Amino acid sequence: MNASSGKYFVKRSLGDSYQDVTTLFDGISILSLSGFDEVGDSVNIFTQQFVDSQTEDFLVTKVEQGRDVVIRKNIDIALTFIVGRRYTNKLISERLVYDAFVDYVTNGDFYIKSVYSNKEAHVICLKGFKPTAVKLNRGWGSYIMATIELHTLDNPSTVDTTPVVQDLYIGFGNNLVFSVNEIENLQNVQHHTSVSDFGGDYSITNTSTKYLWICSTRKLDPSQVLSDIFYIPIDVEIKVSDFYCYRSSKRIVPTTVDFTLVDSN
């Protein structure tokens, strides 16, 4: 499961729409994006201390409406990421995904946004770098990890905090789902929306022996699925487009299933 899904976004130009990094580059997980809250050194303040005074003279070269305007060096932010099959439900080439992502972030300016810090920045890669770890041809244990330093081309700005509407689908189906269309057309499907989380109690009735599916655009912890007095474990977790999908370990006979969801964020 990719915990960074829905948390980091990029776009090439100001007028473009942001896209989830984990959607653009399936198999990448962003481990950290640090430095947004740093403040750079001033570049337009000059000071002079004389030998007979503790008080320094100073000059700020820019003044607007009678007030000094301090200009500061643009900061650098550090993007640490990893590419591996454990972060997707597909077989991927770690090398190809890594190369595609590196090509995106090193060949020109772009915009990056972090939901964790509520900040976005216009950035470009000025410095070289190398992977911190390369473990290939090890099956599901293969991965490449690296940290890229990105130079901001303006002050990072605060992200619009308008709540994002999340989707939750509950229904019954076969042992696997492969598309959003299948999620939307599960048997006896229920569709819920929320601007915060989906924690709470739910009830759904199935009319034939099928697996229970819980698919959400927000990562969940389906810790309880109760049907009468029997505990029904959820042991299959897959990613389908923007949905985290959870499936009961066994098919459920026609009955009413009552359960509780716990939001993991």
Secondary structure, 3 states (H helix, E strand, C coil): CCCCCCCEEEECCCCCCCEEHHHHCCCEEEEEEECCCCCCCECCEEEECCCCCCCCEEEECCEECCEECCCECCCEEEEEEEEEHHHCCCCCCHHHHHHHHHHHHHCCCEEEEECCCCEEEEEECCCCCCCCEEECCCHHHCEEEEEEEEEECCCCEECCCCCCCEEEEEEEECCCCCCHHHHHCCEEEEEEEECCCCCEEEEEECCCCEEEEEEECCCEEEEEEEECCEECCEEEEEEECCEEEEEECCCECCCEEEEEEEECC
